[in-house]
Amino acid sequence: MMSCCEERPGKNMKKSWAPMIHLNVGFVVGALFMLLVYLVVSQQAAISGLSVATTVAQRISDKQLIKGPSESFVASDVQRITNKHLVRGSGESDNGKVVLNTKGYYSETCEVDGDVRVNGKALSVSLVPTGRSSSERREWKIQPYSRKILPGIRPVTVTQLPDGAAAPACTARYAMPAVLFSIGGLTGNFWHDFTDVLVPLFIASRRYGGEVQLLITNMESWWPAAYKPILRRLSKYDAVDLDADEHVRCFPRVTVGVHMHRDLGIIPEWVPGRRRFAMPDFTRFLRDIYALPRGAVPPPASQPPGRRPRLLLIRRTHSRRFVNEEEILRAAEAAGFEAAPIELRRDVGVEVNAREVNAHDVLLGVHGAGLTNMLFLPPGGVLIQVVPYGNMEHIARLEYGEPAKGMGLKYLDYSVTAEESTLLEMLGRDHLAIKDPDAVHRSGWNNMTHFYLNKQSVRVDVARFAPTLAQAFDHLRQQ
């Protein structure tokens, strides 16, 4: 069936033009009418300042749902909440936005952009509209520590205000962004200091090149002092103790909370900003801060004649000690290493320990926070983790094995048998902690740590351990 605008053959050709002419005239008249309406409405909008608000609520970004190893997510893992007012006739006026990030298992953070006001005393962050008021008020409670389920951390109240009437007045204004975070929780343990705070803080603030204000809650005065070189490199300005702050500080952007991607690790696709960081960037950052000279393990051909690879054994003075330390050091020497012990003390400062570790090629220790010092090993070096008895391999691999690989280190582990554990002599072969470690794990975290972390030391069978030392030596010789 032909339309009125199609040509018909033969004698009907002339009749087909009349409807088409009528249609064209109608089209022109309609177009002129619409143009006239548009001009009138546009003029009225310019005169009256009419604003058209567009709200996008809980926008899900598929690009943000990048799954890391052993992690799975649902669509609600990322919620983007924006509230923009687009004013015609005067350009775009952005009333700001709040972006909630719940990617992964550990953390929940919030990016607030616009007229952002931080009240330290109330521990609140308010987004104040700068354009047309909104009828809707939104509120979120954000844990500023990287482990969102950890108790004892005071939450930050983030509020998107409908207008400026209830907004606290600014007493200090900044042109730079801010990052608000907590140093409560599990800090004080060297591994948690880096895993829970320093690596997530690097992720949040490195994009600003030092032009960022750090806001700290759950303040402990010793903590910023212990990590002052790192904090100073992340921010050119003294950190603010929000717990004792009387000001209302106003920023163009505030990141509330810091995001822990995984244990002592970074997922590059999750890093905010244009540049994608990974753990080698963080370890390079540390070497630069502490002026560590070795950025790689040199190949054997470049070594002075007779120089042997250097192995550093971490000496623990309480639980998880090497009972036969001297025997292990002799075994390392027999394997071809120059071996020495070190007690990594907190009171000497991070830099002293970092320099000592960086001067070695291999770091050897029983599972524990001291192994965090692998951060300072030169890339290409080796971490040997001695895993205590009690089915601790999974925890050991997650906390140190996978991070070591992410830093560009060779990772080796050695699992202690019951015969190499002091628990056997202490408890007897029939004790549940010896005969059924899985049952101890099922009974809860406290029981597991009591037996396998707090009561146990190890007596390494050096003959059984020799192949692990040989693997480390061969790796260094093949660099």
N, C-alpha and C positions, 0 to 999 in steps of 0.2 A: 504494500500500500504506500503510495507516494504522499509526501507532505505537500502543503500549499506552496512551498517555495521551490519544489522540484519542477523542472521543465517537462512538459508533456509533448509528445511528438505530434506532428501534423497540425490539423485545424484547431486543436485546443491550445496551441502555443500562445496566441494572443491573450486568451482569457487568463492564463497563468500569471501574467504580470500584474494585474490589478491587486490581488491579495498581497503580493510581495511589496508593492509600493505602499499600500496601507500599513504593512508591518514596519517598513523602514521609517515611515513618518512617525509611527507610534513609538518606535525605539528611540528616535532622536528627541521627541518631546519628553519621554520618560527620563532620559539621561539628563536633559536640561533641568527638569524638575528636581531630580536627586542632587545635582550640583548646587542648585539654589538653596535647597534645605541644608546641605552640608555647610555652605558659607554662612548661613544665618546662625546655625547652631554653634559653629566654630567661633563666630564673633561674640555670641552671648557667653560662651565659655571663657573667652579671653577677658571679657569685661567683668564677669561675676567671680572669676577664679574657681570655676567648677572643678572639682577633683573627682577622679574615678579611681576607686580603690580596688586593687586586685589582691586576693589572698590565696596563697598556696599553702595548704595545711598538710603536715605529715607527708612530705614528698619523699618517695623511696628512690634512692639512686642505685641502680644496678651496678654502676661502676665501682661503688664503694664496697660491694659485697664480694671481695676477693678472698677466697678461702685459703688460709694457711694450712700447712701440714697438720693432720690429725684434728682439724677443726671443721665444724659445720655450722651453718647459719640458716636462719629463716629470714623472710623479708623484713620483719620488724626489727632486725638488728640495727638498721640505720633509719632514723627518722629525721627528716629535714623540715623544720617548722619555720616558715617565713611569713612576714606580714609587711607588704610593700604598698606604698601609696604613690601612684603615678599621677602627677599634676600636669594636665595639658595646658599648654600656653606658657609654661614657665620651666620646661624641662623636667627631668626626673628627680623627684625628691624621695629618697629612700628612708623609711622610718626604721630601718634596721631589721635584723633577723637573729633568730636563735636557732642554732643547729645542734641537735642532740646526737651524740655518737656513742653507740653501744656495741660497736664491732668487737668480736672476740668474746672471751669468757670472763676476763678479769675486770675491765674498767668501764666506767661511764663518764664521759666528759661532755662539755658544752662550750660551743663557740658563740659568743655574743658580739654582734657588730652593730655600730651606730653610736648613739649617745648613751654610753654605758657608765653607770655609777656604782662604785664599790664602797659599801659601808662596813668597815672592819669591825666595829663594835657589834653590829647586828649580824655580821657575816652574811651579808646580802649583796646581790648583784642585780641592779635594775636597768632595764632597757627602756629609755624614755623616748616617746615619739617626737619627732621634730617637725612633722608635717601635720596632716589632718588626723584628728584623734580617732582612735579605734574604740568600738564598744566592747571589745573583748579583752579580758585580763587572763593571762596565762601564768602558771607557776610550776617550777620544777625544783626538786631537792636533789642536789648533786654531791656525791661523796668526793671530796678533793684529793683523796688518797687513791692510788692506782688499784687497790684491791677493794672493790665496791661493797663486798659483803663483810669486810672486817669491822668488828664493833669498836666503839670508843672514839670514832672520828666524828667531829661535829660537822653536819652537812651544811652546804651553802645553799641558800634560798635564791634561786634565779627567777626573776619576775619580769614579764613583758607587760608594762603598764599601758592602760588605755589612753592616758593623757598625762600631762606633766604636773597636774595638781598635787598628786601624792608623792612626787619625786623628791628625794633628799637633795638639798642644795649642795653644789660642788664647793669644796674648800681647797681643792688642789686639782689642777687640770694638766693633762699630759697629751702630747701629740703622738706618743708611741703606744704600742699595744702592751698588754700585761698578761702574765701567766700566774694564775692563783693555784697553789698546791699545798698539800699537808706533808709534814715530816713526822707525823705521829706513827701509829701502826707498829710495824716491825722494824723500824729503823733502829740503828745501834748494832745490828748484825751487818757485817761488811757486805755479804751477798745481797741482803735486802736493801741496803743503802743504794746499791747500783741497780739491782733489778727493779725495785719498786719506785725509786725516785730519780736517780741520776740519768739512767738511760731514757725513761719516759720524759724527763725534763729536757734532755737533749732533743728528742723528737719534737717536742712542742715549741721550743724556743730557738733552735739553731737557725731556722729560716730567716730570723730577724737580724742576724749579724751583730748581735750585741745591743741593738736598739730596742730593748724590751725591759719592762719593769717586772721584777719577780715579787710576788705577794705570797707570804708564807703564813700558814695557820698551823696550830699545834706546835708552836715554836719551841725548840730546844736550843739554847744558845751555843752549845758545843758543836752542834751539827754544821751550821754554816761556817764555823771556824775551821772544822776538820776538812771541809771541801771548798774552802774559799777560792783556791786557784781555778777550780772547775766552774763555780758559780760566777766568778768574775769574767771568765771567758765567754760564758753564755749571756751575761748582761754586764754592761759597762757601769751599772748603777747599784748602789747598796740595796739589798733586799729589804722589804718592808715587813715588819712583824705585825700582822693584822690583828693578833690577839690583844695587842696593847695600842692599837691605832685609833685615834679620835677623829680622823679625817674622813671626809667623803671624797674619794679619789675618782676622777672622771677620765675615761679613756675612749678612744675610738673602737677598740676591740679588746675583749678579755676572753682568754681561754680558762675555763673553770675546770680544774682537775687535770691530771696527766694520764696518758694512755699507755698502759703496759700491753705490748703486743704478745709477748711470750716470755718465758724465763730467760733473763739476760740476753734478749735478742730483739731484733728489729725486722718487721715485715716491710720491705721497701714500698710496696703498693699502698700501704696505709699511712705513709708519712705525709703530713699536710704540706702544702706549698708546692712549688714547681720542681724543686730538686728532690730526688729520691735517695735517701740515705740507707746504709746497711751497717752492720756491726764493724766491718773494717774501717768505715769512716769514723766510728766512735773511738776505736782503739788508736787510730791515727791522731785523732783529736786529743786523746790523753797523752800520747807520746810528745805531741807538740807542746802541751801545757807544761809537762814536767821535764821537757828538754831531754828526753830519753834518746840516746844516740843510735840504737839499733832498730832500724825499720824493717829488717829482714835477716834471716839466718844466712850468712854468707856461704857460698859453695865451698866444698873442701879444697878445691884448687887455689882459692884465694886466701886460704888460711896460712899462717906462719908454720914452718916445718915443726912437727912435733906437737902442735896444738891439738888437744883432744876436746870433743864436745863437752860442754859443762852442764852438769845435772844438779838441781837444787832440791833438796828434800825438806819438806815443811815439817818442822818439829812442833808437835802439840804437847801441852803440859798437863792436860786434863783427860777427858775421854777421847777415844779413838787415837790413842798414841801408838807409835811404832815401838813395841816392847823390845825388839831386837834391832834398833836403829843402826848400830855400828856394823852389824852383820849385813844389813841391806846396803850400806854405803860401800862396804868392801865388795859386795857383789856388783854394784854399779861400776866400781873401779875395774873389776875384772872384765866387765863387758866393754870397756874401752872409754869410759867417761872419767872426767875430772869431777868428783862428787863432793858436795858439802851440805851440811844442814843449816837451816835458818829458822829462827823463831820470829814469826811475823807479828810484831807487837804493835798495837794501836797507838801507844803513847809516843812512838818515834815519828809518826806522821806518814801519810800516804807516799810522799815523794821518796823517802828513804827506802821503803820496801819496794817501790816501783823501780828504782834504779838497780837494786840488787837483782830483782827478777829479770829485768831487761838485759842484764849482763850474762844471763844463762840461756841455754838452748832447750832445756827440759825442766819442767816443774813436776815434782812427784809428791803426792800427798794422799792421806786418807780423806774420804768424803767429808767436806766441811767448808766453812766460809773462807778459809785460807786459800782455797783453790780459785777464788774470785780473782786473785792476783795474776791469773793467766792473762788478764786484760793487758798486762805490761810485757808479756813475752813477745819477742819479735815474730812477725808472721813467718810461717814455715817451721816454727818451733813445735815442741811436743808437750802435751799434757798427759800424764799418767795418773789416773784416779784409781786408788785402791778402794774397792767397794766393800763395806763391812758385811759381816754375815747377817742373813735375815731377809733374803729376797729384796734387796735394796737396789737392784740393778735398774729398775724403771725410773725411780726417783733420781738416781745418780746420773742416768743418761739425760733426763730432761733438764736437770739443774746445771750440769757441767758438760756432759758429752756433746749434746747438740749445740750449745753455745760455743764450745771450743771450735767445732767445725765451722760455725758461722763467722768466726774471727780469723779463719785461715790457718788454724793450727791442726796438727795431726793429733787425733785423740786415740788413746789406748786405755783400756781398763783391765783391772785384775780383781776378780771376785774371791773374797776370802772364804775358805771352807770352815766348817764348825771346828775342825781340829786346829785351825789357825786363830781362832777367836778365844779371848779370855773368858767368854761367857760359858764355854764348855766346862772349864775347871770351876767356875764360880757357881753354876746352876746345876750341873750334872746332865747327862745325856737324856734323861727322861723328862726334863723340864719342857713345857710347851714351847718356850722360846727357842729351844734347840730342835725339837722333833717336828714342830709344825709352825714355821714362821707365818704361813698364810693365815692361820687362826689368830695369831697375834695382830696381824694387820687388820683383820676383820673386826677385832675387838676395839679398834679406835686408834686415832693418831697418838694420843697420850701414851698408851701402852707401847706402841711401836717405838716412839722416841725414847721412852724409858729404857727399854732393853737394848735396842740396836744403835742408838745414837749416844745415850748418856752413860750407859754402864759398860760399854764394850771398848776394848783395845785389841790390837792385832799383833800377832807374831808371824810374820810372813815367812813362808817356806821358800827360801832363796833359790833352791833348785827348781822349784815349780815356777818361780817368778822370773828366772833367767831368760826364757824366750821372750817375755814382754820387754825386758831391757834390750835384748838383741834387736827386736823390731824397732824400737826407738832409735837405736844406734844406726841401723841400716837406713832408716828414713832420712836421717841427717846426712849420711854419706851420699845419698842419691839426690840431694838438693842441687 
